[in-house]
C-alpha cells in the first residue's frame, strides 16, 4: 500500500516527539502556555475531588459553569446567551471545534476558510464529508482576509464561513469593519458562521477584538468557540465551550451526548473557579506576552526574516522562503542542529511551505536562548547561500 501522507496534526505531534528526545530543547512552536494553572483554580479542583467527586453532570455541563460562561461571554464579547439552552461545555476547544463542524457541515457542503488557518478545521471538515474553500491572505495585510475575496468564493454549495480571530497560526485579528462586512456576506447568502475566539483576551498594539455574534444579523447563524486553556493556562484540564442559538445548539448537544458525554466533573468545578475567581493571572500573562512578542520580533528583524505583524494570540508566522528551503526542511534543520522546535507552515496550509510558525510561550531567558540558537542556524544557512547552496 502507498504510504499515507501525514496530516498537519500528525506532523506536528511527530516533531514534538523528536523535540522531547533532546534534554536542552527550546519549544517555540507549540501553542501551550508555559505558566502554571493559578492556585485558586487548583484549590477548587482539590475541593471538588473531596466534596463533589461523585457528582453527575448533564452532557452540556454543570448549570453553575454554564451560568459563569454566560456572564463571561456577555461581559467580554457583548452577546447574551441562555445558559440552559444556548451553551454547551466541551472537552477543550478541540472537541468544540469538531462539534461545531459536525453540526453545520455534511457531505458535499463547502466552508469558506481564510488561509492559513488551524489545521484541525481541515481534518474535521473532511471527517464530516465537506470541503474547504480557501481564501488566501498575505503578510502585507498581516494575513487579514479581504471580505471581497470571501464574497467571490461563495457559491450554491457554500454552507458556512469560518472566522478565527485572533488567528492561529498567522496571529491576525479581524477589524470591526471587516467583521461587519464578513457577517453581511453571511447574511446575504444565508450562511452559517463558525467563530473561533479562543485568543480573544490577547490582542496587541491597541488592536480591538470583535466577536462575530455581536454583529447585527449574526447571532442566529453563529456558533462560537472558546476555552479556558489559553487564558487560564489550563490546556490539560480540557474545558471549552460553544455558544449559539438554541436550534443549532440542540443538535450540537445531541452530538456531545452521543460522542463523549459530560466533560470531567473535576475540571468543570475548576472552570467555575477560573471564571468567577481572581482575574489578575490573566492580565499578568497578557503583560508578559507583550514583552516576549517584542523580543521575538526584534530577533527576527536581526535575522532578516520577514513576517506579518502578530496582532493577537501567541504566534508569529514568518517567511523563510529566501533560504531556498521549504518550511519542513527549515524546521527539521533547526530542530536537529539547534534543538529548537518551530512549526512548518505546511502543517497549516499546503500553500504556505515558505513559512514557519513560532510562539512566545517560554520564559524570557529560555526564549532568548532559542532565538540565539536560531541565529546560529541562520548564519550557517546564509553561508551556504553565499556558496550557492541552500540545503
Secondary structure, DSSP 8 states (H G I E B T S, - for coil): -------HHHHHHHHHHHHHT-TT-EE-S-----S---HHHHHHHHHHHHHSTT----TT--HHHHHHHHHHHHHHH-----TTTSEEEESHHHHHHHHHHHHH--TT-EEEEEES--HHHHHHHHHTT-EEEEEE--GGGTT---HHHHHHT--TTEEEEEEESS-TTT-----HHHHHHHHHHHHHTT-EEEEE-TTTT-B-TT-----GGGSTTTGGGEEEEEESTTTTT-GGG--EEEE--HHHHHHHHHHHHHHT-S--HHHHHHHHHHHHS--HHHHHHHHHHHHHHHHHHHHHHHHT-EE----BTTEEEEE-GGGT--HHHHHHHHHHHH-EE-EEGGGT-TT-TTEEEEE--S-HHHHHHHHHHHHHHHHHHHHHHHTT---
